[in-house]
Amino acid sequence: MKPGSFLLPINGSPESLFASEFVWSLASRNQSKVTAQHTIDLFGTLQFLGQEKAGLIGSGPYVAAYESICQSLRAIASKLEDSYTARAAAHHVDSTFICSEGDPVEEVCKLASAHDLLVVGYRKRAAVDYPACQGIKLSRAERLAHLSPIPILFVQKPIQAITEFAIFVSMDHMNINWLKNCMHSALAVGANYSVTILASGVHEEPAAAFVRDLVAADDEIEEECIKIVPLADDGGLLNFSQMKNAVDHGRVIVLPTIDSGEHRITSTGECPTALLRRVAFESILLWPEEFIRPLFKGETVLLKAGWYD
């Protein structure tokens, strides 16, 4: 693997620690650069206070509360920077820490394009976190799944090393360039890969013929690494537990995200938010289909252009 660069949005959570330790491990072995980023959420603080104009009382107490909260958040950010910097140095990692003020997702997206991979600690939300009367609220990680211009790896548990890229693609929308980037990226980190093709039943070509033609189209794609499974009517896998049961701590689920015009969808036909909430996973990599440069510099080469239909 060639040196690459990681963007690591962090807070003080255990999941951020899991993501950090994984990035440090990978970066220290490959002399990669790491940018840790923390955002002081000014807009979220204003929303929390929920008062802009004078009413029964003046705005003074709210202004004072806002300033006090911001001061506390800046103090927390300083402690976070000290802890992160010391831990990264212990791993001999070339890392910088950036503290921004604004919208956390927007601040991450501003930095993302200058990096190869976005790694985010993610805590799966329970249904109780979203009362029906309040509608659907997206967490910061879920918003990033829609908006990140680069591949984003969600980490929920400690990862010692990546052992396999479990790649899931759609039979109805096959992009060989994207698939080859995933395959080469797995090899770049010393991992194996498997390819599961999700069949909706719409594609007219028989599954066996489809796999045969896919392998014939590119001699780097090995037939023994490919299997085809059906999708349920709702877009989910008929037996999604097959992914869960086979997961080890180094197995990363990899899916493309596709711009449908109004929002992004994955190869399961779902939006990334629905997928993140539904699937039991320890780590999942959502890779925007339009991200066409190598995940790690010098390791993947786009040999063909266009679509395989």
N, C-alpha and C positions, 0 to 999 in steps of 0.2 A: 504494500500500500504506500502511495506517495503522500507527503504531507498535505493535509487539507486544513480546513478551518471550521470551527464549531461555534455556533451562537447558542448561549445557554441562559435563558431567562430564569431567574431564581427568586425565591423568597425563603423564609425560614422553615419550610415544611420538610417532613421526612422524604417526600417524593422528590423535592429539589435536591436533597442530599444524594438520593439514589441516582438521579440523572447526572449530578456533578461527578460522583465517583466513577460512573461509567465513562464519561467524557475524559476525565483525567487519565484513566487507565489506557484508553485508546490513544489519546494525544501523547502521553509519555512514551509509548512504544513507537510512535511514528513521527515524532517531532512536529506535531500539528499545533496550530495556534487556536486558542480558546478566548472568546469574548463572553464574559459573564455580564449580564444586564439585569438591572433591577429598576423598576419604575415606581415612583411615588405617585399614587393615583389621586391627583388633585380633583378631577371631575367626579370620581367616585365619592370623595369626601364631601363635596358639595351635595351630591345626591343623598348621601347618608343623613346630612343635616336637614335637608328638605325644606329650607326656608330662604327666600331671596329678598323679599320685600317686607317692610314693616306692616304689622297688623295689630293684633291684640298687644303685642309688645314690639319694641323697636328691633332693628336688625343688629344692634350692637352686640348682644349676647351671642348671636350666631356667628358674627365676624370673629369675636374673641375665641369661640369654640373652634372655628375653622383654623385659625392661626395656631392654636394650641395643638390641635390634632396634627397639622402639618409639621410642627416642630417635633412632635413625638415620632412621626413617620420618618423624618430625616435622621433622628437619633437611631432608630431601628436600622435604617439603611446603612449608617456608619458602622454599626456593630456587625451587620451582615457582611459588609466589605472586609472588615478586619478578619472575620472568621474565614471567609472564602479565600482571601489572599494567602493566609497562613497555610490553609489546607492544600491549596494548589501548589504552593512553593514546596511543600513536603513531597509532592509527587513529581517535582522537577518539570512542571508544565509552564510553557510560555503563554501566560494568560494576562488579560487586562480586565478591569472591572469598570463598568459604566453605570452611573446612576442618573436616571432621567426623571423628569417631572412631566406628567401629562396622562394620556390614555395608554395603559400598559400594552395593549395589542398594537396600537398605531406605532408606538415607540419601537417595538420589536420588529415590525415590518419595515421600518425605516432602515434598520441595520441588516436585515436578512439577506438582501441581494449580494452583499459583499462576502457571504459565507457559503460553505458547501452544505451544511446540515444544521438544522434547528433541533435541539434536544430539549424536551420539556417534561418536567415531572408532572404527573397527572393523577388526581384523585377522582375516582369514579363517583359520581353523585348518586345518592339514593333518591327514590321518588319523593320522599318527604321534603327534600330540598326545594321542590317545585310545586307549591300549592296551586291547585287548578285555577283559583281566583286570580292568581298573579300571572297566568300565562306561562309560556316557556322562556326561561332565562338561560342564556348561554354563559358558560364559564369562560374565562380568558383563554384557556386551552382550546375549548370548542370553537371559539371565534377564530383562533389562529388556524384551526383545521380548514376553515373556509378561506382565509385571507393570506396565509403565508405563501410567498412566491417561490419558496424552496422546499425540498422534502423536510418533513417534520416527524421526529421520532418521539412518541409518547412513552414514558417510562413510569410504571406503577410499583415495580419491585426491583430489588438490587439485581444488576446484571454484571457478572464477572467477565464474560466475553460473549460475542455473537457466535453461535455455532451453526445457525441455519437461517437463511432468508426463505420463508414460506410465502411464495408469491401467488397472489390470487388475481386472475385477470378474467375479463368477460369474453366469451366466445363471439358475442355480437359486436365487440369493439376491440379488436386486437391491434396493438401498436408494437411492432417488432422492435423499433428503436428503444422504446421505453423498457420493454422486456429485457433486451440485451444490456441496457444500463444497469438494471437490477441484478442480472446474473453476474456481470463483471464486478459490481460493487460488493457482492457477497464474496467472491474470490479475493477481492482486494483486502478484505479484513480476515481472510483465512477461514471463511465459513462455507458450508455447503449451501445448495439451493434446491428448492422443489417448486414446481409450477402446477397450480391447480386452475383449470379452466372452468369457469362457471357457465353452464349452458341453460339458457332460458327456454329453449325449444323453438325459438323463432328462426334460428339459423337453419337453412335448408340442407346444408352439407352434413352427412353422417359424422358422428364423433371420430370414428377411426380414420376416415378420410381426411378430416380436418387436421388431426394430429400428424398424419403422414405428410400432408402438404406443408404444414408448418415446419416440420423437420427438414423437408426438402428445400424449403425457401432459404434456410440458413444452416450451414453445416456445424455451427457452434451450439445449436439447440439439440439436446439429447433426448430421445424419445422416452427413455427409462425414467427421466425426471418429471414427466408430464402425466397428469391424470385429468379426466373430465368428470365433473359432478353436476347434478341438476340444481337449479334454483327453484325455491318455492314460489308460489304465485305472488306472495307479498314482497319478493325480492331478496328475502333472507335465505340462507342455506337450509336445505331440508334437514341436515344433521350438522349443525354448526358446532356441536360438541366434539366433532372429530378434530377440530383445531384446538379446543381446550384440553382434551385428554392427552394429546400428543405433545403438548407444550413442555419444554424444559426451560430452565432459566436463561438460556441463551438463544432461544428460538424467537425470531422476530417475524411477525405477520406483516406482509408488504402488500399494499393495495394502491392502485392509481386513483387520483382524484381528477375528475373531468369537469371542465367548465361547461355547464349546460345553458348558460345565458343568464339565468336568474340566480342560480346557486351552483355549488359543486356537488357532484355525485361520485360514488365509488363504484367499483366493479360489481358490487352486490345490488346496485340500483338504488342505494340509500344515500342520504346526505351524510357527510362525515359525523355530524353531531349524533344522529340516530345510531350510527355504527358504534361510536365510542361508548354510548350509554348502554347498548344492548350486548356487546360482545365481552365475554370473559377473556381478558388477555393480560399478560404481564408487560409486553412491549409491542407496539404496533407502529409501523412506518407508513405514513400517508405521503405519497409522492405525486405532486402535480404533473400531469401528463405533458404540459408544455415546458417543463423544466428539462432542457435538452442537453445541458452540459454535464460532464461526468460528475458523479457524486464526490469522488475523490480524484484529485488532479492526476492525470496521466494514466489512469487505470482503465477507463472505458472509452471505446471508440465507436462512433456511429457509422456503421459500414453501409447502411442502406437508408434511403429516405422514403417516406410515404407510408401507406397503410397496407395491412394484410387483411383482406376481406374474403 
